[in-house]
Amino acid sequence: MRILNRLIVVLAFLSILLYFFSLKKYTSKIIYENNRTKNLATKLTATEVTDEGFSFLESLIEDKKIILLGEQAHGDGTSQELKTKLILYLSDKGYDVVLFESPLYKTEQNWSSLETGGKIDFSESLYKFWSKAQENQELFDMIARKAHSESPVYLSGIDYQYPIRFSQPKITNELKEYFKGFGTFKKEEYNLLWDCFENRLGPILYLNNSPNSRKKRERLPTIIKQIEKLENLIDNKDSQTRSDRFVKRGLNNIRDFFYAKANLNDAAQSHFRDSVMFENAKWLIDTIYPNKKVVIWAANAHLINDQASKTMGAYLKKYFKDEVYTILFTSYKGATRNISNEQIQKVAPAIESSTEYILAEKYSGTVYVSPYKNLKDSTSVMRFLGYRNINDKWFGKLDGFFFINTMHPISFTNGDL
């Protein structure tokens, strides 16, 4: 018994020694990372953003055709206000096309209505956390005002998703009305497709069962074939108008949307969605706006040049190469608006080893940082992806970033969504 007690005392003593040794080692690692971040931050050249404008960007974007503008989260008011001001500046520099992370066909419908003299509600195609945000109204006012001028700012979307809000049960009538002028079109041949549309674009509700369900497997091929048949009707036209091209592209997006929702898990859907958004953006830039300068507005997660994750930004960089300039947004503290429940919430804190923490010690406002190319292989902790503190080689995945010391949430023009 005495030996056992002595053994317990010895083990306890060794455990205490191991704990303090580990603690010392862990503390040393934290100190090392903090010092490394400070040293890295001293190599970053930052330009303070003031009301005087964005002239500091001129030399950086002078040969760029496509500017990518990200955001940490969709409820970030400070970022949205800054992007609106930046797009107003860029419009004077010849960037006259704005592509949103919004449904391609529905956004085109809105733009066409605006262009032909109609009054539109931008929330019919753009998510309300953009279209109804007070911070962006100057942008939408400018787009509406210039729609009938000699120098319009064109608006389009790149997303293939049709969320329930945009699925519009009236899409059945819209397509029937569009295709009734086609001699070989017989609306009764598409009854399953109409049924699915009228139930709000089925992948979410109409086909709402497991990917392996027999019910889904029986319906999906028929729906896909009916969509392809409508696409073929457009292909067989002797000539195609702009409207024809957008209807076909919209049908193609719906077909991809059905496929993804019925067959892919969440991670695979995310990668697939980025690839389709790239194809939509490429199609718009090469086919619809071939001689235009373009701004793309989307989340950081889609625009970051991450070849491993196969983001839209990575595809764009690979295809358009040096014509693309990627600007991401990050911040140190503050609040955002949760777009799911509309509530304002504090953002997760920046850790001491993050670049944002170090920048916040020096800058109380907003700055623009364009990292030197020799830093592209340097690892650092940053918060580009939804305020998470992530260690990565960030500077090789962007061209520059706006750092905002204190983030404020979006405020809505009518007080709510």
N, C-alpha and C positions, 0 to 999 in steps of 0.2 A: 504493500500500500504506500509506504514511504517512497519507494522508487517511482511508483506511478505518479505521486504528487510532484516529485522533483521533475519528472518528465513533462508534466503539464506546465510547470513553471517555466521550464526551458523553452517549450514550444510557444508559450505565450510571449516570452521575451523575444524570441526569434520573429514572431508575427509582428510585434511592435517595431522591431528594427526594419523588417521588410516594408511595413507600412510607411515609415518615415523615409526610407530610401526611395520608395516608389513616389511618395509625395514630393520629395526633393527633385526627383527626375522629372515628374510631371510639371512641377513649377518651373524648372529650368527650361523645359520645352516651351511652355507658355511665354516665358521671358524671351526665349530665342525667336519665337514666331512674332511676338510684338515688335521686337527690335528689327527683324527682317522686314516686316510690313512698313515700319517707319522709314527704313532705308529705301525701300521700294517707292514709297510715297514721295520722297524727296526728289525722285527722278521723274515725277509726273509734272508736266507743265500745265497749269490751269489758267483759264481766262475767266474773269468774273463776268457774269451776264448782267447787263444793266438795261435800262430803258432806251439806250442809244442804239440798240439793234444787234444784228448778228454779223457785222462786217468781218469779224475774225474768222468766219467760215469761208469767205470768198476764195482764198487761195487753196483751201482744202477740197472744195467741191467744183472748181472751175471746169474740170474735164469729166464730171460725173453726170450720167444720164438718169440714174435712179438713186434716190435718197430713201433709206429705210429709217423710220422713226418708231422706236419701241415704247414700252411702258412696263413697269414692274407688275402692276395690277390694273384692271380696267376701271377701278374706282378712284384712281389717283387724280385729284383735281389739279394739283400744281403742275404735274406733267402734261395734262391735257391743255391747260392754259398756255404753257410754254410751247407746246407743239402747234397750237393754233397761231400764236404769234410768229413762229418760225415759218409756217406754211404761207402766211400772209407775206412775209419777207421773201420767201422762195418764189412766190408767184410773180413778183417783180423781177426775178432773175430768170424767168422763162419756164419755171416748173408749173405747168398748167394742167396736170392730171393728178388727181388724188384717188388712190385705190385704198379702200378700207377693208378690214377683215370682216366683211359682211357678205350676204348672199349675192352672187354675181348677177343673176337674172333680175331679181327684185330691185336691186340698186339701179340697174340699167332702166327698168321700167320707170322708176322715180325720176331719173335724170331725163329720160325722153319726155315725160310729162312736163317737167320744168322747162326743158328746151323749147317745147312747142307752145309755151305760154301759160301752162297750167300752174296752179298753186299746189305745193306739195307739203306733206308732213314728212320730214326726213326720218321720223321714227318708223315709217312704214317699211323701210329697208335697212336702216342702220340701227344697231342696238341702242336702246334708250340711254344707256350709260354714256353714250357719246352724243346722240342726237338731242337729248334733253338736258345735257349738262350745261349749266350757265357758262362755264369756262370756254365752251366751243361756239357760242352763238355768233360771235364775230366772223368765224370761218364760214358758217352756213349762210349767214347774211350776205357775205361776199360772193359765195357760189351762186346764190339765188339772184343777186343783183347783176352779176356779170353773165348770166346764162344767155341773155339775148344780145350781148355786146359783140364787138369784133374780136374780143380776146377773152372768151369764156374760160373758166376753170372747170374742167370736166370731172365728173364724179362717177366712180364705178366700184364694184366689189370683187373680191377674189375668192370668197369662201364657197364651198360646195354644200355646206350645211343648210338645212331648212328647219330651223327651230320652230316649235309649235306656233310661236307668235307670228312668224313669217310664212308659215306653210300655206296660209290663206285657203280655206275650203273653196273659195271662188276660183282657184286655179283650174278646176275642171271646166268651168264655163269659159275661162280665158283661152284654154287650149282648144276647146271645141269651136269657139268663135274664130280662132286663128286658122285652124285646119279645115274649116268648112268650105274654103275656096279651093281645096285640093280635090281634083276629080275622083281620085281613088280612095278618098277618106270616108270610112264608114264608122260612125261613132260607136255603134253597138259592138264592134270588134274589140273595144278597149274597156269593156265594162268592169273587169277586175281592177284595172288601173284607176278608173274613175272612182270606184268604190274605195280604193285605198286613199286617193286624194281627199275625198270627202270625209274620210276618217283621219284627216290631218297627217298626210304623208307617212303612212304606216310603219316605217321602221321603229318608231318610238311607241306608237299605240296599236296600230292595226296588226303588226307582226310582233306583238309584245310577249314573246315567249323565248325559251332557251334556244341558242344557235343550232342545236341538233334536233329541234322539234320537227316532226314529220309535217305538221301543218305549215310551218315556215318553208320547209324544203319543197313542198308541193306548190306553194303560191309564188315563191320568189322567181323561179325561171320564167313563169308566164308573165309576170310583171315586167321583168327585164326585157323579154322579147317584145312586149307591147311598146315599151319605151324606144327600143331600137327600131321598131317599125315606124314610129313617128319620126325619128331621126332620118330614116331612109327617105321618107316623103320629102323632106327638105333637101336632101342630097340630090334627088331626082329633078329638082327645079332647074330650068334652063339658066336662070341667073338668080342670085341671092342678094337681098337687101341687107342692111345693117340689122334690121329687126329679125330677119330669117336667121342670121348668124348667131344672134344672141338667144333666140328660142332654141336652136339646136344645142348651143353650148349649155343652156340651162337644163335641157333634157339629159345631156351627157352628165351633168353634175348630179341630177336627181338619180340617175342610174348608179353612179358611183356611191351616192349616199345610201341607197338601198343595199347595195353590196356590202358596204362597210358595216352598217348597223346590223345586218343579218349574219355576217360571217366573221367579224374581227373582234378580238377583245379590246379593252380600253387602250392599252399600250400600242397595239397594232393600228387601231383607229387613229391615234394621234399621229403616228408616222405617215399613214396613208393620207390623212387630211393635209399635212404639210406638203406632200408631193402633189396633191391635186391643186392646192392653192398656188403652188409654183407654176403648174401647167396653166392655170387660169391667168396668172400674172403675165407669164411669158406670151400667152395668146393675145392678151390685151395690148401689151407693149409692142409686140412684133406685127400684129394684124390690124388692130383697131387704132392704135396711137403710135405708128412706127416712127414718126418724126418728132415726138413729144418728149419733154423731160417729165419724169414721174416721181411722185412721192407715195410711198406705201406706209400706211398707218396700221400697226398691229402690235401684239404683245411681244415683249423681249424674247419670250420663249420660242416664237416663230421666226423672228428676224435674226437672231444670233447666228453667226457663221460657224455652226457646229457640224462638221462633216460626219463625225461619228454618230450623232443623233439624227442625221439626215433631216435637218430643219429646212423650212422654206428658204431662209436666209442663206443656207449653205448651197442649196440648189441654184439660187439666183447668182451667188458669187461664182459658182463653177461655170454657169452658162454665160453670164454677162461680164464676168471677170472684173477688170478695173473700172468698168462703167458704174459699178455699185459702190455706194458709200453707206456704211452701217453705223447708225447712232442709237445707242441704248440709253436708258434712264435708270438711275439708282438714287437712293436717299439714305439718310442716317436715322431719322426718327420721324414721329408724327402720326398721322392717321389716314386711313383710306375708307372707302365705302364698300361694304360687302355687297356685291351686286346680286347675290342670291336672296338676301333678306332685307336689303336696303339700309341696314344699320351701319352707323359709323363705328369703326373699331381701330384701336391703336395698332400700329404695325409692330412686328416682332423686333426686339432690340438688336442693334448691331454689336457684335462681340469686339473685344479690344484688339484682336488680331486682324480685324477687317480693314480694308482700305478706306471704307466709309468712315470708320471711327477716327482714323488719322486725319482724313480730309476735314472732318467736322471740327477738329481742334484748330484748324487754320482758317476755315471759311464758314461764315455764319449764314451765307445766302446760297446762291446757285452759281456754279462754275461749269465751264466746259473743259474737258480733258481730252487731249489727243495724244495717246501714249506713243513713245518712240518705238520704231520697228524692232530695235534690238531688245525690247522687253516682251516680245510676243511669246517667248518660251518661259517667262517668269510666272510662277504660280502665286496666287494671292486669293484671299478670302473676299468675296464680294456678294452683293445681294440682288443681282439682276432678276433672278427667277422667284418672283413672289415673296420677296423679303427674306428668303432663306440664306443663311450664311454658308456659302459653298466655296470650297477651295478648288481652283481650276486655273488653267492658262487662259484667262479671260482676254488679255490684251492681243492675243492672236485670233480672237473671234469677233472683233469689232474694229471700227476705225476711230471711234471716239465715243465719249459718253458725257451726259449731263449729270452732275452730282447736285442733288437738292438737299440742303441741310435738314429742312423740316417740311415734310409732306402734309398737304391738306386734302381732305376728301372732296369729291365732286359735289356740287350743289345743283339741285334741279330747278329748271325754270318755273315749274308749276308746283314745286315743293315735294314732289314724289315721282316715282317712276311712271 
